[in-house]
């Protein structure tokens, strides 16, 4: 049995030395990984079954030297991971994390604070409160606002819309939908490009997916005139629109709803406005791109994922609510063994009462460290760089005879199709199948990594340029590689 002590319980000094020696070696290896990232394939050609077989082993009953285990991590885990730090990674909305965010994440694990209650996280609670205030200030929320960090946009959307439900139907948390006559008629208005988690929220609330009512779009964005008509129509049907969920940075195309005009409609109709800004709220930090989220400060609640466009490690999500009283009412369980105000406090500082999660990491430290070290302007520059690179890709696609951009990009997401001359006149289903096969072979090649979506019923290639180090040379490499693989498919 491998153990440094007979009873397998290490002293604090032994733990410290183990952390020091293994930690230094790991940091060196991680730094080498980043320095040589472009020499790696971006992805793996292996199937799920092949990778599963690699880890098919019984529960270890005896330990082994740490060096052996870490060598296996690099050989078996890192080798066939998706390398989001590679500039040829242009896939889902997962960021290459900033170096000091990675280091802060390690400190988070070391301290292991529980963010549910202040007494278990006295300094961490206050750091999170300050980070929340910074985010609220960035989008223009008033002093009455509050929020909390959560696991991501799905929980942020759920929390914001639970606050909306309780604001419109007081007592719903206690009485439930079935016993609250008005709430039985509740509906949620969304556009067709809203994230799936918004509809999931309706299901979790007990409203059912039929309570999610679509609003007409214009050029992929929610149409304010259609929103006003939809509110009037559903009210005429005896239903109660308790909230509108608008989007700042849609998943498929990265487009932004006209938030200011939507806020006008919601204000006039007396309807809660929630903004899913998981991807796009970060643009509030950029002077040149802030116009994309103009009006976001008029929302009643906002979801924001710093682990997307603020380049934090997962998970770092946030929900912000304009009036803290509605966030306090979103969850009303009694837990005197956990939550209670302390002498001199007019409001309990226990963050767990504002969120679905009880066990929650000190994720705010990553953002707090990085905002202080890099400064908000640095984040703005990174955001602007990814958007500029996306605009460059759009120009390349528009100039090419064999590519077709699906839309003009507003941020760092762009959809397009590869249409070589040999596809001309082919049935739509063949052209769509070609896009899917092209993406599959390209990703398996390790050259790069992109995604696929469906727009207007047609399969379309999709990229999200999350890495500020992605440059024109990488864009050219992607387009040339897709051409090469496309020729192979058509020849076969």
C-alpha positions in Angstrom: 0.0 0.0 0.0 1.4 3.4 -1.0 1.3 5.8 2.0 3.8 8.2 3.6 2.4 7.5 7.1 1.4 4.2 8.6 -2.1 5.4 9.4 -2.5 7.2 6.0 -3.3 10.5 7.8 -0.8 13.2 6.8 0.3 16.1 9.0 -0.2 19.7 7.9 3.5 19.9 7.3 3.4 16.8 5.1 0.4 18.2 3.2 2.2 21.5 2.6 5.3 19.8 1.3 3.2 17.5 -1.0 1.4 20.6 -2.4 4.7 22.4 -2.8 6.6 19.8 -4.7 3.7 18.4 -6.8 2.3 21.9 -7.4 5.5 23.3 -8.7 5.9 20.4 -11.1 2.3 20.7 -12.2 2.5 24.5 -12.8 5.6 24.0 -14.9 3.9 21.3 -16.9 0.8 23.5 -17.3 2.9 26.4 -18.5 4.6 24.2 -21.0 1.2 23.0 -22.2 0.2 26.6 -22.9 3.5 27.5 -24.5 3.2 24.6 -26.9 -0.5 24.6 -27.5 -0.3 25.1 -31.2 1.7 21.9 -31.6 -1.2 19.8 -30.3 -4.2 18.6 -32.3 -7.2 20.6 -31.2 -9.4 17.6 -30.7 -9.5 13.8 -30.7 -10.4 11.3 -33.4 -11.3 8.7 -30.9 -14.9 7.5 -30.3 -16.6 7.7 -26.9 -16.3 3.9 -26.6 -12.5 4.0 -27.2 -12.0 6.7 -24.6 -14.3 4.9 -22.1 -12.2 1.7 -22.5 -9.1 3.7 -21.4 -10.7 4.4 -18.0 -12.4 1.0 -17.5 -10.8 0.0 -14.2 -12.1 -1.0 -10.7 -12.1 1.3 -7.7 -8.5 1.6 -6.5 -8.1 0.2 -3.0 -4.5 1.1 -2.6 -2.7 4.3 -3.6 0.2 4.9 -6.0 2.9 7.5 -6.2 1.5 10.9 -7.2 4.0 11.2 -10.1 2.5 8.0 -11.7 -1.0 9.3 -11.4 -0.2 12.8 -12.8 1.6 11.2 -15.7 -1.5 9.3 -16.5 -3.5 12.5 -16.3 -1.3 14.0 -19.0 -1.3 10.8 -21.1 -4.9 9.7 -20.8 -6.9 12.9 -20.0 -5.1 15.9 -21.4 -4.0 14.2 -24.6 -7.5 13.7 -26.0 -9.2 16.7 -24.4 -10.7 19.5 -26.4 -8.0 22.2 -26.2 -9.9 25.4 -25.8 -6.6 27.3 -25.4 -5.7 26.5 -29.0 -6.4 29.4 -31.4 -7.9 26.9 -33.9 -10.6 26.1 -31.4 -13.6 28.0 -32.7 -16.4 25.8 -31.2 -18.8 26.3 -28.3 -18.9 29.3 -26.0 -16.1 28.0 -23.7 -13.3 30.5 -23.0 -9.5 30.0 -22.8 -9.2 31.1 -19.1 -6.9 33.9 -18.1 -3.7 32.7 -16.3 -4.5 34.5 -13.1 -8.1 33.1 -13.2 -6.6 29.6 -13.3 -4.4 30.4 -10.3 -7.3 32.0 -8.4 -9.3 28.8 -9.1 -6.6 26.8 -7.4 -6.9 29.1 -4.3 -10.6 28.7 -4.4 -10.1 24.9 -4.0 -7.5 25.4 -1.3 -9.7 27.6 0.9 -12.9 25.6 0.1 -15.3 28.2 1.4 -19.0 27.4 1.5 -20.8 30.4 0.0 -24.2 29.5 1.4 -23.7 31.2 4.7 -21.6 34.2 5.9 -20.2 32.3 8.9 -18.6 29.7 6.6 -17.3 32.4 4.2 -16.8 35.7 6.0 -14.4 37.3 3.5 -15.6 35.3 0.5 -19.2 36.6 1.0 -18.0 40.2 0.9 -15.8 39.6 -2.2 -18.8 38.2 -4.0 -20.9 41.1 -2.9 -18.3 43.5 -4.4 -18.1 41.6 -7.6 -21.9 41.6 -7.9 -21.9 45.4 -7.4 -19.2 45.8 -10.1 -21.3 43.8 -12.5 -24.5 45.7 -11.6 -22.7 49.0 -12.1 -21.4 47.9 -15.5 -24.9 47.3 -16.9 -26.3 50.4 -15.2 -28.4 48.9 -12.4 -29.3 51.2 -9.5 -28.1 50.8 -5.9 -31.3 48.8 -5.1 -29.9 45.9 -7.2 -28.4 42.8 -5.9 -27.4 39.4 -7.2 -25.4 36.3 -6.7 -23.0 34.1 -8.5 -24.4 30.8 -9.8 -23.2 27.8 -11.9 -24.1 29.4 -15.2 -26.8 30.9 -17.4 -29.3 28.1 -16.9 -29.5 28.7 -13.2 -29.3 32.5 -13.7 -32.3 32.4 -16.0 -34.2 30.2 -13.6 -33.4 32.5 -10.6 -34.3 35.7 -12.5 -37.6 34.2 -13.7 -38.5 32.8 -10.2 -38.1 36.4 -9.0 -40.4 37.5 -11.7 -43.0 34.9 -10.9 -43.1 35.9 -7.2 -43.2 39.6 -8.0 -46.2 39.0 -10.3 -47.9 36.4 -8.1 -47.0 37.0 -4.5 -47.4 33.9 -2.4 -46.8 31.6 -5.3 -43.7 30.1 -3.6 -45.9 29.2 -0.6 -49.1 28.2 -2.3 -47.8 26.7 -5.5 -49.2 27.0 -9.0 -52.2 24.7 -8.5 -53.5 26.8 -5.5 -52.8 30.2 -7.0 -55.5 30.8 -9.5 -53.8 33.6 -11.3 -50.6 31.8 -11.7 -52.3 28.9 -13.5 -52.8 31.4 -16.4 -49.1 32.6 -16.3 -47.2 32.6 -19.6 -43.6 33.6 -20.5 -42.9 35.5 -23.8 -39.7 34.6 -25.7 -38.3 34.8 -29.2 -37.4 31.7 -31.2 -33.7 32.1 -30.6 -33.9 32.1 -26.8 -31.8 29.5 -25.0 -33.4 26.2 -24.2 -32.9 26.8 -20.5 -35.7 29.5 -20.6 -38.3 26.9 -21.7 -36.8 24.5 -19.2 -37.4 27.1 -16.5 -41.1 27.1 -17.4 -41.2 23.3 -16.9 -39.3 23.5 -13.6 -41.8 26.1 -12.4 -44.7 23.8 -13.1 -46.1 26.1 -15.8 -45.4 23.6 -18.6 -43.8 24.2 -22.0 -47.2 25.4 -23.4 -46.8 28.5 -21.2 -43.8 29.6 -23.3 -45.3 31.9 -26.0 -43.2 32.8 -29.0 -42.8 36.4 -30.1 -42.2 37.3 -33.8 -38.7 38.1 -34.9 -37.1 40.5 -37.4 -33.7 39.5 -38.8 -33.2 37.0 -36.0 -34.1 39.5 -33.2 -37.2 39.9 -31.1 -39.5 42.4 -32.8 -40.8 45.0 -30.3 -44.0 45.6 -32.3 -44.7 41.9 -32.3 -44.0 41.8 -28.6 -46.6 44.5 -27.9 -49.2 42.7 -30.1 -48.4 39.3 -28.4 -48.9 40.8 -24.9 -52.3 42.2 -26.0 -53.3 39.0 -27.6 -52.5 36.6 -24.7 -54.2 39.0 -22.3 -57.3 38.9 -24.5 -57.2 35.1 -24.2 -57.3 35.4 -20.4 -53.6 34.6 -19.9 -51.1 36.6 -17.8 -47.7 37.4 -19.3 -45.6 37.4 -16.1 -42.3 38.0 -17.9 -40.6 38.6 -21.2 -37.2 37.0 -21.8 -35.0 38.9 -24.2 -31.6 37.8 -25.4 -28.3 39.7 -25.5 -26.1 37.5 -27.7 -28.1 34.5 -29.0 -26.4 31.1 -29.0 -26.8 30.3 -32.7 -25.8 33.7 -34.2 -24.7 35.9 -31.4 -27.4 38.5 -32.2 -28.8 41.1 -29.8 -32.4 41.9 -29.3 -33.2 45.6 -29.3 -33.3 45.8 -25.5 -34.2 49.5 -25.1 -37.3 49.2 -27.3 -38.3 46.0 -25.7 -38.0 47.7 -22.3 -40.3 50.4 -23.6 -43.0 47.8 -24.4 -42.5 45.9 -21.1 -42.7 49.2 -19.1 -45.8 50.3 -20.8 -47.5 46.9 -20.3 -46.2 46.4 -16.7 -44.4 43.2 -17.5 -41.1 42.0 -16.0 -38.2 42.1 -18.4 -35.5 39.4 -18.0 -32.5 39.6 -20.2 -30.5 36.4 -21.0 -27.1 38.1 -21.3 -25.1 35.0 -20.6 -23.0 35.6 -23.6 -23.5 39.2 -24.4 -23.8 41.2 -21.2 -20.0 41.4 -21.0 -20.0 43.8 -23.9 -21.2 46.4 -21.4 -17.5 46.8 -20.5 -16.5 48.0 -23.9 -17.0 51.6 -24.9 -17.1 50.7 -28.6 -19.5 47.7 -28.3 -21.7 48.9 -25.4 -24.4 49.9 -27.9 -25.2 46.2 -28.4 -26.7 46.0 -24.9 -28.2 49.5 -24.9 -31.2 49.4 -22.5 -30.0 46.4 -20.5 -30.0 48.6 -17.4 -33.7 48.9 -17.7 -34.2 45.1 -17.2 -35.7 43.7 -14.0 -33.2 40.8 -14.1 -30.2 39.8 -16.1 -28.3 36.5 -16.5 -24.5 36.9 -17.2 -21.8 34.3 -17.6 -18.3 35.6 -16.9 -17.1 32.1 -17.9 -17.9 33.0 -21.5 -16.8 36.5 -22.6 -14.9 37.4 -19.4 -12.6 34.4 -19.9 -13.1 32.8 -16.5 -12.8 29.1 -15.9 -16.1 27.3 -15.5 -18.2 27.7 -13.6 -18.7 31.5 -13.1 -22.3 32.6 -13.8 -24.2 35.5 -12.3 -27.8 36.6 -11.9 -28.6 40.3 -11.2 -32.0 41.7 -10.1 -32.8 45.4 -10.3 -34.7 45.4 -6.9 -33.2 43.2 -4.3 -36.5 42.6 -2.6 -37.6 40.4 -5.5 -34.5 38.3 -5.3 -35.1 37.9 -1.6 -38.6 36.6 -2.4 -37.5 34.2 -5.1 -36.6 31.5 -2.6 -38.4 31.6 0.8 -37.5 28.4 2.6 -36.8 28.6 6.3 -33.5 27.2 7.5 -32.7 28.7 10.9 -29.8 26.4 11.2 -28.2 28.2 8.3 -29.8 31.6 7.4 -30.2 34.4 9.9 -29.4 38.1 10.2 -26.8 39.2 12.7 -27.0 42.0 15.2 -26.9 45.3 13.3 -27.8 43.9 9.9 -31.0 45.0 8.3 -30.7 42.2 5.7 -29.2 38.7 6.1 -25.8 38.4 4.3 -26.2 34.6 3.7 -25.9 34.2 -0.1 -27.5 30.8 0.0 -31.0 32.2 0.5 -30.8 33.9 -2.9 -30.0 30.9 -5.0 -30.9 27.3 -5.8 -27.5 26.1 -4.7 -26.4 25.5 -1.2 -23.0 24.0 -1.7 -21.3 26.6 -3.8 -17.7 27.4 -4.5 -16.0 30.8 -4.0 -16.1 31.5 -7.7 -16.2 35.2 -7.3 -12.5 35.2 -6.3 -11.5 34.5 -9.9 -13.3 37.5 -11.2 -12.2 39.7 -8.3 -8.5 38.9 -8.8 -8.6 39.3 -12.5 -10.6 42.6 -12.6 -8.1 44.0 -10.1 -5.0 42.7 -11.9 -6.0 43.2 -15.5 -8.6 46.0 -15.2 -11.9 46.3 -17.0 -10.3 47.9 -20.0 -8.2 44.8 -20.6 -11.4 42.7 -20.8 -12.9 45.2 -23.2 -9.9 44.9 -25.5 -10.1 41.1 -25.5 -13.8 41.3 -26.3 -13.2 43.8 -29.1 -10.4 41.6 -30.5 -12.6 38.6 -30.9 -15.3 40.7 -32.5 -12.8 42.2 -35.0 -11.5 38.7 -35.9 -15.1 37.6 -36.5 -15.7 40.6 -38.8 -12.5 39.6 -40.7 -13.8 36.1 -41.1 -17.1 37.4 -42.5 -15.2 39.5 -45.0 -13.2 36.5 -46.1 -16.4 34.4 -46.5 -18.1 37.1 -48.5 -15.2 37.4 -50.9 -14.9 33.7 -51.5 -16.8 32.0 -54.3 -17.2 28.8 -52.4 -18.4 30.1 -49.0 -21.6 31.8 -48.0 -22.0 33.7 -44.7 -25.4 33.2 -43.2 -25.5 36.6 -41.5 -23.4 39.6 -40.6 -21.9 39.1 -37.2 -22.7 41.4 -34.3 -20.2 39.9 -31.9 -17.9 36.8 -32.1 -20.4 34.2 -33.4 -20.8 33.5 -37.1 -22.6 30.9 -39.2 -21.7 30.0 -42.8 -21.8 27.2 -45.4 -19.1 25.8 -47.6 -20.6 25.5 -51.1 -18.0 24.3 -53.6 -19.0 24.3 -57.3 -19.6 20.6 -57.3 -22.6 21.0 -55.0 -24.4 23.3 -57.4 -27.8 21.9 -58.3 -27.7 19.2 -55.7 -30.8 18.6 -53.5 -31.0 20.6 -50.2 -30.7 17.4 -48.2 -27.4 16.5 -49.9 -26.0 20.0 -49.3 -27.0 19.8 -45.7 -25.5 16.3 -45.3 -22.3 17.7 -46.8 -22.1 20.4 -44.1 -22.5 17.9 -41.3 -19.9 15.5 -42.8 -17.5 18.3 -43.4 -17.7 19.4 -39.8 -17.4 15.9 -38.4 -14.3 15.1 -40.5 -12.7 18.5 -39.8 -13.1 18.1 -36.1 -11.8 14.5 -36.1 -8.7 15.7 -38.1 -7.4 17.7 -35.1 -6.7 20.7 -37.3 -9.5 22.7 -35.6 -12.9 22.5 -34.0 -16.1 24.1 -35.1 -19.8 23.5 -34.5 -23.0 23.0 -36.5 -26.5 24.5 -36.2 -29.7 24.8 -38.1 -30.9 28.1 -39.5 -34.1 28.4 -41.4 -34.3 24.7 -41.6 -30.8 24.3 -43.2 -27.7 22.8 -41.6 -25.0 25.5 -41.2 -21.4 25.6 -40.0 -21.0 27.8 -36.9 -17.9 29.3 -35.2 -17.5 31.1 -31.9 -14.2 32.9 -31.8 -13.6 32.8 -28.1 -9.8 33.0 -28.2 -8.3 36.5 -28.6 -5.1 34.9 -30.0 -7.0 33.6 -33.0 -5.7 35.6 -35.9 -6.2 35.9 -39.7 -3.7 33.1 -40.3 -5.8 30.7 -38.2 -9.0 31.7 -40.1 -7.2 31.0 -43.4 -6.0 27.7 -42.1 -9.6 26.7 -41.2 -11.1 27.8 -44.6 -8.3 26.0 -46.5 -8.6 22.9 -44.4 -12.4 22.8 -44.9 -11.8 23.1 -48.7 -9.4 20.2 -48.6 -11.7 17.9 -46.6 -14.6 19.0 -48.7 -12.8 17.8 -51.9 -12.1 14.5 -50.2 -15.8 14.1 -49.3 -17.0 14.9 -52.8 -14.3 12.7 -54.4 -15.5 9.8 -52.3 
